[in-house]
Amino acid sequence: MVKIGDRARCPQCHEVGRVVWVSQDGKRAGIQCPGRHSQISRGHSKFGSNARPQTKPEKNMVFLMETEIATPASTPR
């Protein structure tokens, strides 16, 4: 069971983040990552990268994930 303030790995970049939210039933948690992430993960385009607008990478994004999947920061990747 994760608690607010625990350290956990980011689901995208595996940097050490912090748990900032836990659902009432304890099944989901929000992990704030200090790394830079784009807001939208887009697939490859046959028209090239300039055909679609790109998002600016932001720091401190929060990712929602299942608490069973959340990896404590003390365990290796």
MDAnalysis code that builds the backbone (N, CA, C; Angstrom):
import MDAnalysis as mda
import numpy as np

u = mda.Universe.empty(231, n_residues=77, atom_resindex=np.repeat(np.arange(77), 3), trajectory=True)
u.add_TopologyAttr("name", ["N", "CA", "C"] * 77)
u.add_TopologyAttr("resid", np.arange(1, 78))
u.add_TopologyAttr("resname", ["MET", "VAL", "LYS", "ILE", "GLY", "ASP", "ARG", "ALA", "ARG", "CYS", "PRO", "GLN", "CYS", "HIS", "GLU", "VAL", "GLY", "ARG", "VAL", "VAL", "TRP", "VAL", "SER", "GLN", "ASP", "GLY", "LYS", "ARG", "ALA", "GLY", "ILE", "GLN", "CYS", "PRO", "GLY", "ARG", "HIS", "SER", "GLN", "ILE", "SER", "ARG", "GLY", "HIS", "SER", "LYS", "PHE", "GLY", "SER", "ASN", "ALA", "ARG", "PRO", "GLN", "THR", "LYS", "PRO", "GLU", "LYS", "ASN", "MET", "VAL", "PHE", "LEU", "MET", "GLU", "THR", "GLU", "ILE", "ALA", "THR", "PRO", "ALA", "SER", "THR", "PRO", "ARG"])
u.atoms.positions = np.array([
    [0.848, -1.190, 0.000],
    [0.000, 0.000, 0.000],
    [0.883, 1.239, 0.000],
    [0.684, 2.106, -0.973],
    [1.452, 3.336, -1.042],
    [0.724, 4.442, -0.286],
    [1.500, 5.384, 0.235],
    [0.943, 6.511, 0.974],
    [1.458, 7.798, 0.354],
    [0.763, 8.889, 0.593],
    [1.200, 10.194, 0.107],
    [2.564, 10.505, 0.708],
    [3.478, 10.940, -0.135],
    [4.830, 11.260, 0.294],
    [5.834, 10.149, 0.021],
    [5.347, 8.930, -0.265],
    [6.262, 7.833, -0.603],
    [6.970, 8.136, -1.921],
    [8.119, 7.532, -2.100],
    [8.862, 7.647, -3.358],
    [8.504, 6.448, -4.231],
    [8.318, 6.716, -5.524],
    [7.997, 5.652, -6.476],
    [8.599, 6.016, -7.826],
    [8.782, 5.032, -8.675],
    [9.352, 5.260, -10.003],
    [8.278, 5.742, -10.976],
    [8.669, 6.673, -11.831],
    [7.781, 7.188, -12.867],
    [7.496, 6.061, -13.865],
    [6.244, 5.898, -14.309],
    [5.932, 4.821, -15.255],
    [6.503, 5.039, -16.650],
    [6.900, 6.267, -16.998],
    [7.431, 6.518, -18.345],
    [8.948, 6.552, -18.395],
    [9.579, 7.283, -17.468],
    [11.036, 7.459, -17.568],
    [11.801, 6.754, -16.451],
    [11.117, 6.210, -15.479],
    [11.696, 5.459, -14.358],
    [12.554, 6.311, -13.427],
    [12.398, 7.643, -13.466],
    [13.053, 8.487, -12.469],
    [12.285, 8.360, -11.159],
    [12.924, 8.733, -10.075],
    [12.274, 8.656, -8.768],
    [11.320, 9.834, -8.628],
    [10.049, 9.523, -8.419],
    [9.021, 10.537, -8.225],
    [8.425, 10.431, -6.835],
    [7.355, 11.185, -6.612],
    [6.732, 11.241, -5.296],
    [5.237, 11.002, -5.445],
    [4.659, 10.238, -4.537],
    [3.220, 9.987, -4.542],
    [2.531, 11.219, -3.965],
    [1.644, 11.839, -4.773],
    [0.962, 13.053, -4.338],
    [-0.536, 12.847, -4.138],
    [-1.050, 11.696, -4.562],
    [-2.486, 11.431, -4.435],
    [-2.712, 9.934, -4.383],
    [-3.638, 9.493, -3.538],
    [-4.049, 8.091, -3.472],
    [-5.570, 8.074, -3.443],
    [-6.181, 7.210, -4.258],
    [-7.643, 7.129, -4.302],
    [-8.192, 6.609, -2.973],
    [-9.467, 6.839, -2.743],
    [-10.091, 6.410, -1.492],
    [-10.043, 4.897, -1.314],
    [-10.185, 4.160, -2.413],
    [-10.131, 2.702, -2.312],
    [-8.701, 2.171, -2.295],
    [-7.707, 3.049, -2.512],
    [-6.300, 2.653, -2.448],
    [-5.799, 1.909, -3.671],
    [-6.598, 1.857, -4.748],
    [-6.198, 1.105, -5.932],
    [-5.406, 1.933, -6.934],
    [-5.485, 3.264, -6.853],
    [-4.788, 4.137, -7.795],
    [-3.996, 5.188, -7.034],
    [-2.906, 5.626, -7.665],
    [-2.067, 6.657, -7.061],
    [-1.600, 7.613, -8.139],
    [-1.362, 8.857, -7.751],
    [-0.797, 9.859, -8.642],
    [0.663, 10.062, -8.277],
    [1.551, 9.867, -9.249],
    [2.984, 9.994, -9.007],
    [3.487, 11.219, -9.765],
    [4.086, 12.159, -9.031],
    [4.631, 13.370, -9.630],
    [6.093, 13.124, -9.976],
    [6.425, 13.310, -11.260],
    [7.773, 13.026, -11.744],
    [8.542, 14.334, -11.945],
    [9.793, 14.418, -11.463],
    [10.582, 15.630, -11.656],
    [11.180, 15.744, -13.070],
    [11.084, 14.693, -13.867],
    [11.637, 14.704, -15.227],
    [10.765, 15.489, -16.193],
    [11.261, 15.664, -17.409],
    [10.511, 16.387, -18.450],
    [9.731, 15.390, -19.311],
    [8.444, 15.684, -19.497],
    [7.569, 14.836, -20.311],
    [6.693, 15.715, -21.184],
    [6.372, 15.236, -22.379],
    [5.384, 15.904, -23.223],
    [4.010, 15.492, -22.729],
    [3.042, 16.362, -22.937],
    [1.703, 16.071, -22.439],
    [1.010, 14.988, -23.242],
    [1.391, 14.830, -24.495],
    [0.749, 13.831, -25.350],
    [1.831, 12.930, -25.931],
    [1.640, 11.628, -25.814],
    [2.534, 10.673, -26.474],
    [1.928, 10.346, -27.826],
    [2.622, 10.721, -28.871],
    [2.090, 10.516, -30.216],
    [2.898, 9.480, -30.965],
    [2.226, 8.767, -31.827],
    [2.884, 7.787, -32.675],
    [3.565, 8.463, -33.860],
    [4.182, 7.678, -34.700],
    [4.861, 8.210, -35.877],
    [3.832, 8.629, -36.926],
    [4.124, 9.712, -37.623],
    [3.240, 10.201, -38.663],
    [3.886, 9.978, -40.024],
    [3.103, 9.574, -41.003],
    [3.642, 9.384, -42.344],
    [3.891, 10.725, -43.031],
    [3.378, 11.810, -42.438],
    [3.561, 13.140, -43.001],
    [4.732, 13.889, -42.367],
    [5.399, 13.288, -41.409],
    [6.532, 13.948, -40.757],
    [6.128, 14.652, -39.471],
    [7.115, 15.000, -38.695],
    [6.833, 15.576, -37.386],
    [6.317, 17.011, -37.470],
    [6.574, 17.733, -38.572],
    [6.127, 19.122, -38.693],
    [4.653, 19.232, -39.043],
    [4.018, 18.150, -39.443],
    [2.620, 18.182, -39.846],
    [1.671, 18.289, -38.655],
    [2.143, 17.927, -37.467],
    [1.300, 17.975, -36.281],
    [1.932, 18.883, -35.233],
    [1.123, 19.628, -34.493],
    [1.707, 20.478, -33.452],
    [2.357, 19.635, -32.354],
    [3.469, 20.111, -31.849],
    [4.187, 19.414, -30.785],
    [3.899, 20.098, -29.448],
    [3.940, 19.342, -28.374],
    [3.728, 19.926, -27.061],
    [5.069, 20.212, -26.409],
    [5.093, 21.235, -25.599],
    [6.302, 21.618, -24.892],
    [6.498, 20.681, -23.710],
    [7.697, 20.116, -23.530],
    [7.931, 19.245, -22.377],
    [7.789, 20.017, -21.064],
    [7.120, 19.436, -20.116],
    [6.884, 20.061, -18.814],
    [7.496, 19.216, -17.711],
    [7.877, 19.873, -16.624],
    [8.383, 19.167, -15.448],
    [7.242, 18.995, -14.443],
    [7.419, 18.065, -13.531],
    [6.490, 17.820, -12.425],
    [5.107, 17.366, -12.877],
    [5.040, 16.595, -13.962],
    [3.757, 16.034, -14.392],
    [3.349, 14.928, -13.433],
    [2.034, 14.726, -13.295],
    [1.504, 13.684, -12.419],
    [0.907, 12.586, -13.288],
    [1.314, 11.343, -13.040],
    [0.819, 10.179, -13.761],
    [-0.044, 9.358, -12.823],
    [-1.234, 8.964, -13.290],
    [-2.101, 8.090, -12.509],
    [-1.801, 6.652, -12.874],
    [-1.674, 5.798, -11.871],
    [-1.401, 4.388, -12.140],
    [-1.961, 3.525, -11.027],
    [-2.073, 2.239, -11.324],
    [-2.542, 1.272, -10.341],
    [-1.490, 1.130, -9.239],
    [-1.904, 1.016, -7.991],
    [-0.940, 0.943, -6.896],
    [-0.183, -0.378, -6.889],
    [-0.746, -1.453, -7.450],
    [-0.023, -2.722, -7.510],
    [1.173, -2.618, -8.456],
    [1.082, -1.712, -9.433],
    [2.140, -1.555, -10.422],
    [3.208, -0.577, -9.927],
    [2.854, 0.314, -9.014],
    [3.791, 1.335, -8.539],
    [5.016, 0.673, -7.918],
    [6.184, 1.044, -8.414],
    [7.434, 0.458, -7.945],
    [8.078, 1.367, -6.922],
    [8.317, 0.907, -5.698],
    [9.003, 1.746, -4.724],
    [10.383, 2.140, -5.232],
    [10.842, 3.309, -4.850],
    [12.125, 3.824, -5.346],
    [13.308, 3.037, -4.842],
    [13.153, 2.270, -3.771],
    [14.286, 1.536, -3.210],
    [14.605, 0.265, -3.995],
    [13.702, -0.192, -4.865],
    [13.949, -1.409, -5.630],
    [14.605, -1.069, -6.960],
    [15.490, -1.931, -7.472],
    [16.120, -1.666, -8.763],
    [15.120, -1.771, -9.893],
    [15.450, -1.143, -11.035],
    [14.543, -1.161, -12.189],
    [14.380, -2.519, -12.770],
])
